[in-house]
Amino acid sequence: MEILSTSYITQMVNSYNSAESARRVTPLVTRKNKFSNLSSAYSTLSKKISTLNTQLEKLLKTGTESPFNSTKVSLSNSDYFNVTSTSSAEPASFNLRVNQLAKNDILLSQRLDESTVQGITTGTYKFNIKTGDGEGGEFNSEVSVDILDTDDNETILSKINSAVNNDKAVVESNAVTGSYSGADGEFKIDLAGTEHKITYSAGQTYEEIIDSIISQTSDISGLTAEKVIDGSNVNIKFTVTDSTKDISILQSSDTGTLLTDLGINIEKEKGASGSITSSQFSPTSGSTQISFTSKQSGLDYRITNIADSSGDLLANLGLDLGSARTSFDENTNIGGFLYSDITSANNQLNAKISFNGVNINRNSNTISDLVNGVTINLKSVMDSGDADVNVNVEKNIDNVKTEIKNFVTNFNEVYTYIKNNSKSIDGNRGFFIGDSNASTILNELTSTVYKTFDNDNSLLNTLTSIGISFNPGTGISLDETTITDKLNNNFDEVTNLFTGETGIAKTLFNKLDSYVGTEGYLTLSKKGYDDYIKSINDRISSVETTINKSAEVLRKKYQDMQMQLATLLASQDVFSNYSSGSFF
């Protein structure tokens, strides 16, 4: 019989499960889905409001960060220079012409036969190079080169080339021994304009003080300090590992006498590799030559002095010039400067331009200190017959329009999302029907659109007045012709309408800000929904567990009944067989 089958019992239990789930679980799932959809909708709405608020904050920025202060530049001819501007630039118009491009100072040696041996005595030779620091002072660089008396010109120039390009600023003290006898003190290490205070104590040995100095300088970027021991003598050696930085350690900064004892008194020492670049080349077959080029262009960064400080290495090469500006002459093979004239009127190192008829000199072809917020990048020299280039700096109306368009787009993202989900479509109930938060936000958006703002008695005191219209079904739209006209003719009034304390951006931002963020209304409501969803999930799990337990109890009862029925049927068969005499 089918009633005795296991499949029939399973069918009965499954029917029970289905009926109980439909009665007790399905309503919970329906409720959970409703709040899950609302929680998800709140997340989406929060993101859209945050995006709108970010755009409102951008419109509210002041100073150079304000989109209403952005500028653009137009040129009558862009062949000779480019011009860029920042938000700090004021509207301006000026004429410009390029008369000379800035150049890097170049010093060239005389041309030498590469295989000739000069017969220079074996030893360590030192020479000093001074370069302008751009502010009227000088950087000092001392270069050491080891020379053998068998070195030919090719080898000598190669060694000089390598020494210059790898040179670091090194400051080494005198060797001292015993204890420091002076008072407590402190001095300053100036690394590229940043001062670092070093302290020391009386009653210590020089070695102990040097160890302390090394410890105090260990965290100075671009500088290393090491202790050098020679028997009972000790000294300290500073190395500037960053060749772009100069170092000054002046005895005048020392409140004690330590620097005097150590023999350290150095000002603006800089690795030659940070000020110039050396290049060795072969101008003709079998010859060799070397050049030194300043790393920065302009008269104020020129090579101001080059001279032997120990030995006569440069003198043998015709480069021991001191402060003289000997002109390089290729024809007569005289070493010297490619641009020897350093007078203000005739030097060839500075960029020279005419600004509204005024002659201007600058060290660089990039000029950013002439007109506030404007950078001029020179490209080429103009011929005498070329017309002056007119430069016009003006408000960047296009950029402002872009930011207003972004505001319109972000506004509509919020408005239409709430609007479309506050009604039933094709029988599907909107998430926000009856939701107080969504309804309030929609009312805030609508009231802002219709609001008349206090704009210093200007007639531009509504969104409509600047070309932004409102459709209750789709949100706001921007008429480009109107907004362009208002920005061109009433720029300050449009700016104030958006950025004023009671303007559009501040008003709407204040209304919406309370809905987002960790303590915002939407965030807190969503948390409440999520907590409720969790409790429903827990309830569903509990009910399903109860149903499953009841189903197992029911299954056991069915199985017991099945066994009892099987026993009865077996007994019936015995009686039937007995009555028919089948046992005898």
TORLORO-813323 format. One line per field, with one value per residue (C-alpha): residue in one letter; chain; x, y, z. Coordinates in nm, 4 decimals. Example, Ala and Ser with C-alpha at 12.3 -4.5 7.8 and 13.67 -1.06 7.14 Angstrom:
2
res	[A,S]
chain	[A,A]
px	[1.2300,1.3670]
py	[-0.4500,-0.1060]
pz	[0.7800,0.7140]
//
This chain:
584
res	[M,E,I,L,S,T,S,Y,I,T,Q,M,V,N,S,Y,N,S,A,E,S,A,R,R,V,T,P,L,V,T,R,K,N,K,F,S,N,L,S,S,A,Y,S,T,L,S,K,K,I,S,T,L,N,T,Q,L,E,K,L,L,K,T,G,T,E,S,P,F,N,S,T,K,V,S,L,S,N,S,D,Y,F,N,V,T,S,T,S,S,A,E,P,A,S,F,N,L,R,V,N,Q,L,A,K,N,D,I,L,L,S,Q,R,L,D,E,S,T,V,Q,G,I,T,T,G,T,Y,K,F,N,I,K,T,G,D,G,E,G,G,E,F,N,S,E,V,S,V,D,I,L,D,T,D,D,N,E,T,I,L,S,K,I,N,S,A,V,N,N,D,K,A,V,V,E,S,N,A,V,T,G,S,Y,S,G,A,D,G,E,F,K,I,D,L,A,G,T,E,H,K,I,T,Y,S,A,G,Q,T,Y,E,E,I,I,D,S,I,I,S,Q,T,S,D,I,S,G,L,T,A,E,K,V,I,D,G,S,N,V,N,I,K,F,T,V,T,D,S,T,K,D,I,S,I,L,Q,S,S,D,T,G,T,L,L,T,D,L,G,I,N,I,E,K,E,K,G,A,S,G,S,I,T,S,S,Q,F,S,P,T,S,G,S,T,Q,I,S,F,T,S,K,Q,S,G,L,D,Y,R,I,T,N,I,A,D,S,S,G,D,L,L,A,N,L,G,L,D,L,G,S,A,R,T,S,F,D,E,N,T,N,I,G,G,F,L,Y,S,D,I,T,S,A,N,N,Q,L,N,A,K,I,S,F,N,G,V,N,I,N,R,N,S,N,T,I,S,D,L,V,N,G,V,T,I,N,L,K,S,V,M,D,S,G,D,A,D,V,N,V,N,V,E,K,N,I,D,N,V,K,T,E,I,K,N,F,V,T,N,F,N,E,V,Y,T,Y,I,K,N,N,S,K,S,I,D,G,N,R,G,F,F,I,G,D,S,N,A,S,T,I,L,N,E,L,T,S,T,V,Y,K,T,F,D,N,D,N,S,L,L,N,T,L,T,S,I,G,I,S,F,N,P,G,T,G,I,S,L,D,E,T,T,I,T,D,K,L,N,N,N,F,D,E,V,T,N,L,F,T,G,E,T,G,I,A,K,T,L,F,N,K,L,D,S,Y,V,G,T,E,G,Y,L,T,L,S,K,K,G,Y,D,D,Y,I,K,S,I,N,D,R,I,S,S,V,E,T,T,I,N,K,S,A,E,V,L,R,K,K,Y,Q,D,M,Q,M,Q,L,A,T,L,L,A,S,Q,D,V,F,S,N,Y,S,S,G,S,F,F]
chain	[A,A,A,A,A,A,A,A,A,A,A,A,A,A,A,A,A,A,A,A,A,A,A,A,A,A,A,A,A,A,A,A,A,A,A,A,A,A,A,A,A,A,A,A,A,A,A,A,A,A,A,A,A,A,A,A,A,A,A,A,A,A,A,A,A,A,A,A,A,A,A,A,A,A,A,A,A,A,A,A,A,A,A,A,A,A,A,A,A,A,A,A,A,A,A,A,A,A,A,A,A,A,A,A,A,A,A,A,A,A,A,A,A,A,A,A,A,A,A,A,A,A,A,A,A,A,A,A,A,A,A,A,A,A,A,A,A,A,A,A,A,A,A,A,A,A,A,A,A,A,A,A,A,A,A,A,A,A,A,A,A,A,A,A,A,A,A,A,A,A,A,A,A,A,A,A,A,A,A,A,A,A,A,A,A,A,A,A,A,A,A,A,A,A,A,A,A,A,A,A,A,A,A,A,A,A,A,A,A,A,A,A,A,A,A,A,A,A,A,A,A,A,A,A,A,A,A,A,A,A,A,A,A,A,A,A,A,A,A,A,A,A,A,A,A,A,A,A,A,A,A,A,A,A,A,A,A,A,A,A,A,A,A,A,A,A,A,A,A,A,A,A,A,A,A,A,A,A,A,A,A,A,A,A,A,A,A,A,A,A,A,A,A,A,A,A,A,A,A,A,A,A,A,A,A,A,A,A,A,A,A,A,A,A,A,A,A,A,A,A,A,A,A,A,A,A,A,A,A,A,A,A,A,A,A,A,A,A,A,A,A,A,A,A,A,A,A,A,A,A,A,A,A,A,A,A,A,A,A,A,A,A,A,A,A,A,A,A,A,A,A,A,A,A,A,A,A,A,A,A,A,A,A,A,A,A,A,A,A,A,A,A,A,A,A,A,A,A,A,A,A,A,A,A,A,A,A,A,A,A,A,A,A,A,A,A,A,A,A,A,A,A,A,A,A,A,A,A,A,A,A,A,A,A,A,A,A,A,A,A,A,A,A,A,A,A,A,A,A,A,A,A,A,A,A,A,A,A,A,A,A,A,A,A,A,A,A,A,A,A,A,A,A,A,A,A,A,A,A,A,A,A,A,A,A,A,A,A,A,A,A,A,A,A,A,A,A,A,A,A,A,A,A,A,A,A,A,A,A,A,A,A,A,A,A,A,A,A,A,A,A,A,A,A,A,A,A,A,A,A,A,A,A,A,A,A,A,A,A,A,A,A,A,A,A,A,A,A,A,A,A,A,A,A,A,A,A,A,A,A,A,A,A,A,A,A,A,A,A,A,A,A,A,A,A,A,A,A,A,A,A,A,A,A]
px	[0.0000,0.1244,0.0504,0.3243,0.5931,0.8743,0.8089,0.4520,0.5742,0.8281,0.5486,0.3338,0.6234,0.7086,0.3463,0.3566,0.6815,0.5364,0.2134,0.3901,0.6478,0.3756,0.1873,0.4748,0.7950,0.6671,0.5176,0.8509,1.0437,0.8029,0.8583,1.2353,1.2440,1.0520,1.3008,1.5986,1.4814,1.4333,1.7781,1.9367,1.7414,1.8653,2.2254,2.1796,2.0066,2.2816,2.5486,2.3590,2.3090,2.6784,2.7763,2.5473,2.6866,3.0431,2.9545,2.7927,3.1088,3.3122,3.0946,3.1397,3.5208,3.6945,4.0197,4.2266,4.0153,3.6915,3.5713,3.4381,3.7976,3.9332,4.0944,4.1998,4.4537,4.4300,4.7245,4.7261,5.0183,5.1375,5.4520,5.6932,5.5656,5.2891,5.1008,4.9109,4.7166,4.5868,4.2842,4.4960,4.5388,4.3434,4.1938,4.4684,4.5838,4.9426,5.1778,5.4874,5.7806,6.0720,6.4135,6.6394,6.6047,6.7806,7.0875,7.3041,7.6560,7.9169,8.2927,8.5098,8.8708,9.1172,9.1357,9.4064,9.5793,9.4290,9.7451,9.9864,10.1236,10.1401,10.3971,10.1965,10.3407,10.1591,9.9349,9.5944,9.4908,9.2101,9.0278,8.7460,8.4319,8.1933,7.8470,7.5706,7.2917,7.0265,7.0012,7.3249,7.5357,7.7575,7.7816,8.1310,8.2471,8.5884,8.6782,8.9606,9.1267,9.4019,9.6485,9.9434,10.2438,10.1823,9.8242,9.7624,9.5177,9.2334,9.2769,9.3189,9.0014,8.8174,8.9181,8.8154,8.4835,8.4093,8.5212,8.2936,7.9861,8.0204,8.1315,7.9501,7.9914,8.2245,8.3088,8.5890,8.7143,9.0653,9.1955,9.1571,9.2414,9.1569,8.8707,8.6824,8.7716,8.5067,8.1544,7.8247,7.7098,7.5155,7.5601,7.3525,7.3881,7.2118,7.1192,6.9640,6.8141,6.6815,6.8599,6.9257,7.0373,7.3209,7.3996,7.7079,7.8201,8.1320,8.3479,8.3263,8.5988,8.5988,8.5159,8.2080,8.0952,8.1477,7.9435,7.6640,7.6766,7.6532,7.3491,7.1810,7.2320,7.1195,6.7673,6.8693,6.7745,7.0538,7.3364,7.5642,7.8218,8.1018,8.3785,8.7336,8.9888,9.3645,9.5391,9.4479,9.3220,8.9595,8.7729,8.4262,8.3357,8.0040,7.8928,7.5952,7.4552,7.1912,7.3907,7.1066,7.1599,7.4270,7.5623,7.6726,7.8288,7.9421,8.1468,7.9294,7.6361,7.8325,7.7567,8.0681,8.4088,8.3685,8.3625,8.6740,8.8501,8.7397,8.8391,8.4970,8.3689,8.2024,7.9376,7.7199,7.9382,7.7747,7.8760,7.9914,7.7535,7.4643,7.5719,7.7329,7.7518,8.0816,8.1051,8.4123,8.4060,8.6234,8.5787,8.8078,8.9711,9.2559,9.1629,8.9838,8.8075,8.5949,8.3089,8.1351,7.7697,7.5726,7.2637,7.0378,7.0061,7.0544,7.3142,7.2510,7.3435,7.6598,8.0033,8.1512,8.4966,8.7131,9.0663,9.3250,9.3272,9.5973,9.8335,9.8171,9.5822,9.3513,9.6463,9.7820,9.4471,9.4068,9.1108,9.2640,9.0604,8.9630,8.6790,8.7863,8.5360,8.7816,8.6000,8.6266,8.7899,8.7774,8.9958,9.2855,9.2199,9.1711,8.9667,8.6974,8.3298,8.0958,7.8931,8.1547,7.9629,7.7917,7.6741,7.3072,7.2541,7.4481,7.4663,7.3469,7.2495,6.9249,6.5871,6.5020,6.1497,5.9626,5.6529,5.4309,5.7480,5.9462,6.2628,6.2608,6.5456,6.4914,6.7183,6.4765,6.2624,5.9805,5.8670,5.6133,5.6963,5.6015,5.2213,5.0475,4.9089,5.0488,5.3337,5.5046,5.7041,5.9320,5.9875,6.1681,6.3067,6.0988,6.2346,6.2375,5.9518,5.7259,5.4353,5.4103,5.1936,4.8828,4.8078,4.4606,4.3822,4.0123,3.7587,3.7107,3.3389,3.3429,3.4779,3.2130,2.9398,3.0775,3.0522,2.6964,2.6053,2.7493,2.5289,2.2213,2.3106,2.3734,2.0538,1.8473,2.0107,1.8697,1.5373,1.4421,1.5557,1.3178,1.0423,1.0501,1.0528,0.7676,0.5011,0.3821,0.4791,0.3182,0.1885,0.5272,0.5083,0.7827,1.0336,0.9688,0.5887,0.4974,0.8629,0.8997,1.2741,1.2406,0.9333,1.1089,1.4187,1.1995,1.0234,1.3617,1.4806,1.1579,1.1482,1.5087,1.4260,1.1358,1.3164,1.3998,1.7483,1.8948,2.1520,2.2450,1.9312,2.0237,1.7486,1.9421,1.7949,1.6312,1.7431,1.5056,1.6759,2.0028,1.8459,1.7724,1.4097,1.2170,0.9917,0.8182,0.8460,1.2089,1.3887,1.5893,1.7404,1.9946,1.9529,2.3106,2.2320,2.0922,2.3649,2.6377,2.4855,2.4575,2.8136,2.9492,2.7546,2.6698,2.9496,2.9728,2.5965,2.5850,2.8811,2.7139,2.3857,2.5681,2.8347,2.6794,2.6042,2.2354,2.2938,2.1882,2.4854,2.4989,2.1196,2.0864,2.3995,2.2722,1.9374,2.0873,2.3925,2.1895,2.0746,2.4196,2.7312,2.7667,2.5012,2.2761,1.9057,1.9359,2.2326,2.0566,1.7339,1.9227,2.0933,1.7514,1.6282,1.9390,1.8964,1.5316,1.6295,1.8761,1.6055,1.3738,1.6483,1.6930,1.3145,1.3053,1.5874,1.4055,1.0726,1.2403,1.4163,1.0840,0.9115,1.1942,1.1797,0.8010,0.8407,1.0831,0.8389,0.5623,0.7889,0.8553,0.4817,0.4149,0.6942,0.5506,0.2047,0.3622,0.5203,0.1927,0.0039,0.2605,0.2221,-0.1589,-0.1369,0.1038,-0.1325,-0.4199,-0.2235,-0.1617,-0.5280,-0.6251,-0.3851,-0.5031,-0.8667,-0.7974,-0.6094,-0.2890,-0.0838,-0.1738]
py	[0.0000,0.3541,0.4727,0.2419,0.3906,0.6172,0.8505,0.8996,0.9980,1.2403,1.3885,1.4375,1.6024,1.8285,1.9338,2.0232,2.2217,2.4108,2.4938,2.6105,2.8123,2.9851,3.0637,3.1665,3.2351,3.3975,3.7006,3.7555,3.7305,3.9760,4.2191,4.1709,4.2354,4.5566,4.6928,4.5549,4.7448,5.0581,5.0206,4.9805,5.2796,5.4872,5.3897,5.5014,5.8216,5.9003,5.8633,6.0902,6.3556,6.3321,6.3850,6.6900,6.8277,6.7780,6.9878,7.2511,7.2611,7.3104,7.6056,7.7481,7.7345,8.0685,8.2208,8.0315,7.7153,7.8814,7.7883,8.1451,8.2687,8.0426,8.2213,8.1479,8.3004,8.3846,8.4828,8.6632,8.4365,8.1246,8.0609,8.2280,8.1485,7.9814,8.1371,7.9652,8.1206,8.0197,8.1310,8.3967,8.5849,8.9031,8.9924,9.1650,9.2480,9.3150,9.3053,9.0887,9.0175,8.7766,8.9279,8.6588,8.3151,8.2291,8.0078,7.8022,7.9347,7.7236,7.7095,7.5189,7.4106,7.4475,7.1644,6.9112,6.6242,6.3250,6.1130,6.3816,6.3252,6.6536,6.5257,6.6546,6.5373,6.2464,6.3645,6.4895,6.8152,7.0378,7.3193,7.5464,7.6312,7.9045,7.9453,8.1974,8.0970,8.3035,8.5545,8.7478,8.4995,8.2113,7.8367,7.7040,7.3651,7.2039,6.9169,6.6677,6.4704,6.2080,6.2358,6.0164,6.1600,5.9035,6.0198,6.1555,6.4381,6.1976,6.0329,6.3615,6.5100,6.1860,6.1975,6.5625,6.4854,6.2012,6.3982,6.6944,6.4863,6.2781,6.5514,6.5858,6.8622,6.7419,6.9248,6.7719,6.9006,6.9258,6.6248,6.6750,6.4740,6.4753,6.6639,6.9764,7.2549,7.5063,7.5671,7.4076,7.5311,7.4838,7.5585,7.5353,7.3221,7.4967,7.2491,7.4191,7.6929,7.4644,7.5087,7.2166,7.2903,7.0795,7.0888,6.9772,6.9674,7.0720,6.8156,6.5555,6.4215,6.5321,6.1759,6.1756,6.5079,6.3849,6.0713,6.2981,6.5146,6.2052,6.0892,6.4298,6.4469,6.0910,6.2006,6.4928,6.3927,6.4414,6.4542,6.1920,6.2339,5.9964,5.9766,5.9347,5.7935,5.8106,5.6802,5.9123,6.1753,6.2021,6.4202,6.4431,6.4361,6.5624,6.4576,6.6109,6.3112,6.5201,6.7228,6.9716,7.0942,7.3271,7.3272,7.6040,7.5532,7.8924,7.9631,8.2709,8.0373,7.8601,7.9736,7.7920,7.7321,7.3813,7.4813,7.6923,7.3927,7.1721,7.4316,7.4251,7.7476,7.6816,7.8766,7.7505,7.4551,7.2555,6.9515,7.0550,6.7930,6.9988,7.3215,7.2227,6.9343,6.8283,6.6843,6.5382,6.5213,6.4842,6.7889,6.6396,6.3053,6.2559,6.5545,6.5906,6.8738,6.9345,7.1719,7.2820,7.3849,7.5462,7.3444,7.6462,7.9134,8.2816,8.5363,8.4803,8.1102,8.1542,8.0166,8.3098,8.1733,7.8750,7.8359,7.5878,7.5586,7.2919,7.2288,7.3610,7.1166,7.3823,7.6040,7.3241,7.3133,7.6890,7.6952,7.8635,8.1775,8.2983,8.5479,8.6517,8.5968,8.5047,8.4368,8.0939,8.1112,7.7974,7.9383,8.0363,7.7451,7.9570,7.8116,8.0311,8.1137,8.0718,8.3704,8.5955,8.9223,8.9466,9.3057,9.3605,9.5181,9.2776,8.9407,8.6407,8.4308,8.5957,8.5737,8.9179,9.0242,9.3447,9.3803,9.6667,9.8345,9.7779,9.5660,9.2726,9.0318,8.6935,8.3935,8.1380,8.0895,8.0100,8.3402,8.3278,8.6419,8.9086,8.9035,8.7586,8.4116,8.4040,8.1823,8.2574,7.9821,8.1238,7.9105,8.1152,8.4595,8.6966,8.8736,9.2503,9.2499,9.0302,9.2072,9.2103,8.9298,9.0378,8.8361,8.8499,8.7038,8.6782,8.4955,8.1383,8.1551,7.8078,7.6532,7.8256,7.7010,7.3476,7.3618,7.4999,7.2207,6.9693,7.1213,7.0818,6.7192,6.6268,6.8051,6.6091,6.2801,6.3280,6.4791,6.2231,5.9271,6.0269,6.1317,5.8091,5.5920,5.7784,5.6324,5.2933,5.1937,4.8953,4.7710,4.7958,5.0084,5.2754,5.2408,5.5927,5.5929,5.7088,5.7615,6.0829,6.1310,6.1092,6.3311,6.5976,6.5983,6.6344,6.9318,7.0897,7.0615,7.2058,7.4973,7.5875,7.5999,7.8392,8.0483,8.4158,8.4745,8.7837,8.8885,9.2461,9.3881,9.2335,9.1263,8.8025,8.6493,8.3282,8.0273,8.1316,8.4713,8.3058,8.0527,7.7571,7.6455,7.3785,7.0962,6.9095,6.5861,6.5964,6.8533,7.1589,7.2482,7.5104,7.7503,7.8050,8.1257,8.2918,8.1733,8.2768,8.6220,8.6624,8.5444,8.7815,9.0841,9.0177,8.7887,8.9119,8.8905,8.5313,8.4467,8.5906,8.4161,8.0838,8.1553,8.4131,8.3272,8.3072,8.1950,7.8829,7.6606,7.7395,7.7200,7.3826,7.2405,7.3242,7.1618,6.8388,6.7982,6.6734,6.3726,6.2288,6.1391,5.9019,6.0828,6.1822,6.1061,5.8657,5.6904,5.6449,5.5336,5.2866,5.1504,5.1049,4.9216,4.7030,4.6159,4.5309,4.3182,4.1320,4.0663,3.9391,3.7098,3.5786,3.5286,3.3490,3.1182,3.0474,2.9729,2.7529,2.5611,2.5127,2.3982,2.1560,2.0109,1.9739,1.8115,1.5580,1.4828,1.4383,1.2176,0.9975,0.9684,0.8704,0.6155,0.4716,0.4520,0.2886,0.0215,-0.0360,-0.0663,-0.3114,-0.5226,-0.5270,-0.6260,-0.9069,-1.0358,-1.0231,-1.2435,-1.5015,-1.5200,-1.5505,-1.8391,-2.0135,-1.9974,-2.1421,-2.4369,-2.3540,-2.4438,-2.8240]
pz	[0.0000,-0.0825,0.2694,0.3944,0.1658,0.2858,-0.0065,0.1128,0.4593,0.3044,0.0958,0.4056,0.5978,0.3018,0.2794,0.6470,0.5971,0.3038,0.4815,0.7982,0.6013,0.4038,0.7245,0.9488,0.7418,0.4224,0.6012,0.7766,0.4482,0.2866,0.5719,0.5564,0.1801,0.2289,0.4791,0.2846,-0.0209,0.1869,0.3472,0.0040,-0.1238,0.1725,0.0884,-0.2707,-0.1653,0.0881,-0.1814,-0.4185,-0.1494,-0.0515,-0.4158,-0.4351,-0.1093,-0.2349,-0.5392,-0.3172,-0.1043,-0.4210,-0.5178,-0.1667,-0.1711,-0.1422,-0.2619,-0.5155,-0.4705,-0.5771,-0.9258,-0.9512,-0.9254,-1.1991,-1.4907,-1.8467,-2.0813,-2.4498,-2.6718,-3.0053,-3.1054,-2.9208,-3.1289,-2.8874,-2.5385,-2.3433,-2.0531,-1.7749,-1.4903,-1.1485,-0.9522,-0.7807,-1.1100,-1.1626,-1.5027,-1.7011,-2.0518,-2.1550,-2.4536,-2.4519,-2.6783,-2.6338,-2.7057,-2.5564,-2.4006,-2.0746,-2.1059,-1.8744,-1.8181,-2.0036,-1.9417,-2.1898,-2.1622,-2.4437,-2.6924,-2.5999,-2.7751,-2.6018,-2.5914,-2.4697,-2.1199,-1.9317,-1.6865,-1.3926,-1.0630,-0.9061,-0.6237,-0.5122,-0.6723,-0.5550,-0.7221,-0.6157,-0.8103,-0.7038,-0.8526,-0.7971,-0.5596,-0.7387,-0.4552,-0.4892,-0.2880,-0.3876,-0.3400,-0.2820,-0.4115,-0.3673,-0.5988,-0.5391,-0.8192,-0.7916,-1.0807,-1.1849,-1.3651,-1.6412,-1.7104,-2.0597,-2.1310,-2.2056,-1.8660,-1.6776,-1.8233,-1.7598,-1.3932,-1.3631,-1.5331,-1.2923,-0.9867,-1.0662,-1.1486,-0.8315,-0.5954,-0.2618,-0.0071,0.2680,0.5904,0.7961,1.1292,1.2671,1.4564,1.8319,2.1403,2.5084,2.6697,2.5673,2.8115,2.7171,2.8457,2.7474,2.4123,2.0954,1.7264,1.4111,1.1026,0.8157,0.5423,0.2391,0.4548,0.7299,1.0612,1.2974,1.6539,1.7932,2.1663,2.3582,2.7215,2.9058,3.0840,2.8075,2.5829,2.2214,2.1212,2.3454,2.2027,1.8476,1.9245,2.0537,1.7407,1.5200,1.7171,1.6909,1.3128,1.2387,1.1445,0.9208,0.5669,0.3128,0.5704,0.7247,1.0008,1.0886,1.3454,1.2167,1.4626,1.4135,1.7214,2.0072,1.7654,1.6596,1.4140,1.2619,0.8954,0.7554,0.4067,0.2285,0.0416,-0.1367,-0.3871,-0.4336,-0.0764,0.0596,0.4136,0.6471,0.9911,1.1213,1.4307,1.4791,1.5557,1.8321,2.1875,2.3113,2.1543,2.0119,1.6428,1.6969,1.8527,1.5634,1.3034,1.1376,0.9846,0.6496,0.4603,0.1724,0.0812,-0.1951,-0.3955,-0.7422,-0.8840,-0.7469,-0.9184,-1.2475,-1.4913,-1.6438,-1.9938,-2.1646,-2.5429,-2.8514,-3.0760,-3.3424,-3.3945,-3.1465,-2.9298,-2.6000,-2.4226,-2.1139,-2.0387,-1.7182,-1.7459,-1.4651,-1.3736,-1.3626,-1.6256,-1.5764,-1.4692,-1.0979,-1.1256,-1.3358,-1.2542,-1.0623,-0.9844,-1.0731,-0.9461,-0.8218,-0.4431,-0.4165,-0.7043,-1.0583,-1.2330,-1.3804,-1.4720,-1.6906,-1.8707,-1.9096,-1.6679,-1.3613,-1.4345,-1.0881,-1.1289,-1.4805,-1.7636,-2.0376,-2.3605,-2.5146,-2.8576,-3.0626,-3.3404,-3.1142,-2.8756,-2.5659,-2.2839,-2.1325,-2.1132,-2.4067,-2.2792,-2.1231,-2.0900,-1.7518,-1.7642,-1.7009,-2.0407,-2.2613,-2.0839,-2.2835,-1.9824,-1.8776,-2.0427,-2.1769,-2.2553,-2.3159,-2.0975,-2.2117,-2.3373,-2.0150,-2.0476,-1.8048,-1.7157,-1.5531,-1.4830,-1.6212,-1.9290,-1.6884,-1.5390,-1.2550,-1.0557,-1.3070,-1.2977,-0.9922,-1.0623,-1.4174,-1.5422,-1.8728,-2.0446,-2.3132,-2.6235,-2.8890,-2.9689,-3.1795,-3.4849,-3.4964,-3.7443,-3.5313,-3.3643,-2.9880,-2.8530,-2.6641,-2.3511,-2.2036,-1.8608,-1.7826,-1.5710,-1.6867,-1.7633,-1.9206,-1.6020,-1.3910,-1.6273,-1.5966,-1.2181,-1.2343,-1.4784,-1.2319,-0.9627,-1.1863,-1.2637,-0.8997,-0.7876,-1.0385,-0.9352,-0.5851,-0.6904,-0.9572,-0.7443,-0.4661,-0.7071,-0.9104,-0.6001,-0.4316,-0.6604,-0.7800,-1.1325,-1.3055,-0.9733,-0.8027,-0.4906,-0.4652,-0.1810,-0.0535,-0.0486,0.3005,0.3996,0.5995,0.5356,0.1575,0.1593,0.3674,0.1441,-0.1645,-0.0056,0.0860,-0.2742,-0.4102,-0.1645,-0.2505,-0.6189,-0.5607,-0.2965,-0.3424,-0.2012,-0.0395,-0.3006,-0.2031,-0.3657,-0.7004,-0.9380,-0.9783,-0.6648,-0.7889,-0.9883,-1.2649,-1.2951,-1.4049,-1.6420,-1.4140,-1.4495,-1.2576,-1.3735,-1.0856,-1.2804,-1.3901,-1.1740,-1.2847,-1.6223,-1.7305,-2.0212,-2.1450,-2.3295,-2.0176,-1.7783,-2.0237,-2.0550,-1.6782,-1.6170,-1.8805,-1.7627,-1.3967,-1.2825,-0.9224,-0.8746,-1.0025,-0.7807,-0.4716,-0.5537,-0.5258,-0.2643,-0.0300,0.3323,0.2434,-0.1158,-0.3018,-0.2172,0.1565,0.1979,0.0256,0.1863,0.5352,0.4596,0.3291,0.5516,0.8474,0.6435,0.5641,0.7582,1.0506,1.2556,0.9647,0.9652,0.6708,0.8280,1.1616,0.9951,0.7800,1.0905,1.2501,0.9403,0.9320,1.3000,1.2346,0.9334,1.1544,1.4126,1.1371,1.0101,1.3629,1.3881,1.0525,1.1644,1.4904,1.3183,1.0559,1.3335,1.5120,1.1916,1.1145,1.4662,1.4417,1.0999,1.2461,1.5304,1.2726,1.0629,1.3686,1.4379,1.0776,1.0954,1.4208,1.2659,0.9634,1.1866,1.3758,1.0475,0.9164,1.2323,1.1973,0.8333,0.9206,1.1868,0.9431,0.7034,0.9818,1.0726,0.7101,0.6593,0.9799,0.8860,0.5466,0.6985,0.5221,0.8332,0.8177]
//
